[in-house]
Amino acid sequence: MLFSNVKYFGNDFKFHIGDVLVENGEIISVSQTDGDGKGGYLLPGLIDIHFHGNSGADFSDGDYEGLKTIAKYHAQHGVTSFSPASMTLPEEVLAKAYKTAVQLRDEAPKGLAKIVGITMEGPFFNEKKKGAQAAEHLRLPDKEMFARLNQAADGMIKIACIAPELEGAVDFINEVSKTTVCAEAHTNADYDEAKAGFEAGARHVTHLYNAMPPLAHRNPGVIGAAAERDDVTAELICDGVHIHESAVRAAFKMFGEKRICLISDSLSACGMADGMYQLGGQDVIVKGNRATLKDGTLAGSATPLFDCMKTAVSFGIPMEDAVRCASYNPATVMGISDKVGTVAQEKVADLILTDDDLNILEVYINGEKV
């Protein structure tokens, strides 16, 4: 299969006009030409490393058919690999959900997005910044609990979220970060507490700005501590609801295009009509692209990652940077950037063909059209 005269996103994170040849699920060759690029944009498949569900299904429900429904929606909307996020729930509920992730990884049904990890969002959070997490299931960091859950997940937990100021958090990060990316999240940490977490080995920040103190000139908190470390990546929800466009641009200036991961943080309501839905056992009201608990607390998004990427572009983020932050950077966090994240020779043919307005025309997973 040949994609000819396309504007492809190369290994240098820039667009080039040329031809891309795909065989047996792999990109065989990429060659620049003198064409006009009217074949459209050829993007790497997007990678969503933080979301809860879509299409009426929630990963934390532990329903295998529901997880397949989620993966199908992703594939149809340009996400070719994903790491679903669990909620703050009892250990046995999480273990059940994690086992469905292992099943999807092992069966790898054709036509569905590929599961490449699990994002463990909770239960080791500060109640003051719990957001839409269930307070009754919050607990202090527990290395043994994590080990049991990661065993149930067959080692698939790639991101473990934690509030670094909690008792035992630094010890937890010291140990868990040897095998899993630790992310500071749902935290009320001040600068020193956040810095201690990063010094212990945390290398990621969950949904920057949300569920953490703001950046203040006398108390820079997690944002300040993370921004000054080149080895820390940060997630952004660019749905137009969670973060003002000025703050999105500020985040790119603080962290740069190499360190930001665009995420959807989407709920089961994503792709559904307005109404009442569930998130971790709590009622969520969805109206348009805004999802809230009954008390008005934001509860994740109702926007798929591809649309979040387009929104970032509309906010003034260069298209090349937005694509990188929705594909290559998340792939790096997942440890799979050698296989996906750019359109380059010997990479897997997980691709999106769009028109010049970034409307999806075709999606390919392992070289097969969805």
Stockholm file with secondary structure:
# STOCKHOLM 1.0

chainA/1-370         MLFSNVKYFGNDFKFHIGDVLVENGEIISVSQTDGDGKGGYLLPGLIDIHFHGNSGADFSDGDYEGLKTIAKYHAQHGVTSFSPASMTLPEEVLAKAYKTAVQLRDEAPKGLAKIVGITMEGPFFNEKKKGAQAAEHLRLPDKEMFARLNQAADGMIKIACIAPELEGAVDFINEVSKTTVCAEAHTNADYDEAKAGFEAGARHVTHLYNAMPPLAHRNPGVIGAAAERDDVTAELICDGVHIHESAVRAAFKMFGEKRICLISDSLSACGMADGMYQLGGQDVIVKGNRATLKDGTLAGSATPLFDCMKTAVSFGIPMEDAVRCASYNPATVMGISDKVGTVAQEKVADLILTDDDLNILEVYINGEKV
#=GR chainA/1-370 SS CEEEEEEEECTTSSEEEEEEEEETTEEEEEEECSCCCTTCEEEECEEECSCCEETTEEGGGCCHHHHHHHHHHHHHTTEEEECCEECSCCHHHHHHHHHHHHHHHHHCCTTSCEECCEEECCSSCCGGGCTTSCGGGCCCCCHHHHHHHHHHTTTCEEEEEECTTSTTHHHHHHHHTTTSEEEECSCCCCHHHHHHHHHHTCCEESSTTTTSCCCCSSCCHHHHHHHTCTTCEEEEECSSSSSCHHHHHHHHHHHCTTTEEEECCBCTTTTSCSEEEEETTEEEEEETTEEECTTSCEEEESSCHHHHHHHHHHTTCCHHHHHHHHTHHHHHHHTCTTTSSSCCTTSBCCEEEECTTCCEEEEEETTEEC
#=GC SS_cons         CEEEEEEEECTTSSEEEEEEEEETTEEEEEEECSCCCTTCEEEECEEECSCCEETTEEGGGCCHHHHHHHHHHHHHTTEEEECCEECSCCHHHHHHHHHHHHHHHHHCCTTSCEECCEEECCSSCCGGGCTTSCGGGCCCCCHHHHHHHHHHTTTCEEEEEECTTSTTHHHHHHHHTTTSEEEECSCCCCHHHHHHHHHHTCCEESSTTTTSCCCCSSCCHHHHHHHTCTTCEEEEECSSSSSCHHHHHHHHHHHCTTTEEEECCBCTTTTSCSEEEEETTEEEEEETTEEECTTSCEEEESSCHHHHHHHHHHTTCCHHHHHHHHTHHHHHHHTCTTTSSSCCTTSBCCEEEECTTCCEEEEEETTEEC
//
